[in-house]
Amino acid sequence: MPPTILHSPLPLTSDCHHYTDISQVPWDIQKYYHQRHSLFHLYSSSPSSPSIHLTDAAWFGVTPEPVALQIAHDLDPPSSPTSSPTTIIDIFAGAGGNAIAFALSGKWSRVVAIERDAATLACAQNNARVYGVYDEVVWILGDSFEVLALLRAQGRGKGGVELSVLLEDMAAESTVVFASPPWGGVSYADRDVFDLSAMEPYNLAEIHEACRPMRHVLFLPRTSDIRQVAALVPKGKGEKVDVVQYCMHGASKGMVAYIPAAGEQDAEETSGS
Ligand SMILES: C[S@@+](CC[C@H](N)C(=O)[O-])C[C@H]1O[C@@H](n2cnc3c(N)ncnc32)[C@H](O)[C@@H]1O
């Protein structure tokens, strides 16, 4: 199915849970359940509906709220020479940790959240409602690489009229892509230096290539090979890549790389090669 803008919340399914007792929680996510109030401080805020929901898979990947808030604080919209609205696109929205923080920051004209798994996106929409920002986000169900390809083609393609209109309104200079990709399971923690070319299902080069016309911000394993990140600096512009470790209680939760947009010349070189 082509990527679709949603106008109403997807229904929570039997895969979307709000656990209230450890006895309900599968053993492999019990560690994360103990951290539930660090992940979402409103996890148990009130017995009223809605309450925070997660799929079991989402527990492994959700960005803890203090980290998501700090990233949203650190990331400012481009001061673009055009009058286009500033847009942040969270291309791996998951259960909404980062998209909610971007919406709460109030800095962006538009927050777009893309997720290809319907149950996970239903959780993200529900969680955004808990934080009062559901209406601040444009929700897209579908493959983010298809959306990025459509964006590069300025909306021309099989994404539907409404998505085309949205994408045509996004100028590369005023759009930032945030990517918190899957890290290929939890085994990344076993490696001293994480090889980003082996990250699954998408490696660093694939993500960078899809995002590079725009400034992009990548949330990566804390042990990621910094030389592979440094190699992404756009050529010939004297640019640099800022890399920040985001810590909680003295331990890094992930490395974030702030990658400038490719210069026009650089982008042309790639499209011509
Ligand atoms: C690490 S999680 C993101 C967590 C998110 N930052 C949060 O705080 O909840 C990665 C998410 O990307 C989604 N995903 C993977 N490939 C995708 C694709 N091609 N398009 C859209 N979503 C994708 C997965 O379903 C998963 O929910």
PDBQT file of the ligand as one rigid body, heavy atoms in Angstrom, charges set to zero:
ROOT
HETATM    1  C1  LIG A 301      13.875   2.178  16.891  1.00  0.00    +0.000 C 
HETATM    2  S1  LIG A 301      12.196   2.251  16.456  1.00  0.00    +0.000 S 
HETATM    3  C2  LIG A 301      11.848   3.974  16.598  1.00  0.00    +0.000 C 
HETATM    4  C3  LIG A 301      11.515   4.381  17.996  1.00  0.00    +0.000 C 
HETATM    5  C4  LIG A 301      11.010   5.805  18.159  1.00  0.00    +0.000 C 
HETATM    6  N1  LIG A 301      12.054   6.765  17.974  1.00  0.00    +0.000 N 
HETATM    7  C5  LIG A 301      10.361   5.988  19.514  1.00  0.00    +0.000 C 
HETATM    8  O1  LIG A 301      10.877   6.737  20.332  1.00  0.00    +0.000 OA
HETATM    9  O2  LIG A 301       9.339   5.332  19.770  1.00  0.00    +0.000 OA
HETATM   10  C6  LIG A 301      12.220   2.014  14.721  1.00  0.00    +0.000 C 
HETATM   11  C7  LIG A 301      10.828   1.985  14.081  1.00  0.00    +0.000 C 
HETATM   12  O3  LIG A 301      10.996   2.088  12.661  1.00  0.00    +0.000 OA
HETATM   13  C8  LIG A 301       9.958   1.373  12.033  1.00  0.00    +0.000 C 
HETATM   14  N2  LIG A 301      10.396   1.145  10.651  1.00  0.00    +0.000 N 
HETATM   15  C9  LIG A 301      11.338   0.281  10.204  1.00  0.00    +0.000 A 
HETATM   16  N3  LIG A 301      11.485   0.387   8.873  1.00  0.00    +0.000 NA
HETATM   17  C10 LIG A 301      10.629   1.364   8.470  1.00  0.00    +0.000 A 
HETATM   18  C11 LIG A 301      10.333   1.944   7.210  1.00  0.00    +0.000 A 
HETATM   19  N4  LIG A 301      10.972   1.547   6.092  1.00  0.00    +0.000 N 
HETATM   20  N5  LIG A 301       9.408   2.920   7.157  1.00  0.00    +0.000 NA
HETATM   21  C12 LIG A 301       8.755   3.339   8.280  1.00  0.00    +0.000 A 
HETATM   22  N6  LIG A 301       8.988   2.815   9.508  1.00  0.00    +0.000 NA
HETATM   23  C13 LIG A 301       9.919   1.850   9.606  1.00  0.00    +0.000 A 
HETATM   24  C14 LIG A 301       9.818   0.118  12.873  1.00  0.00    +0.000 C 
HETATM   25  O4  LIG A 301       8.548  -0.465  12.683  1.00  0.00    +0.000 OA
HETATM   26  C15 LIG A 301      10.042   0.693  14.274  1.00  0.00    +0.000 C 
HETATM   27  O5  LIG A 301       8.805   1.004  14.872  1.00  0.00    +0.000 OA
ENDROOT
TORSDOF 0
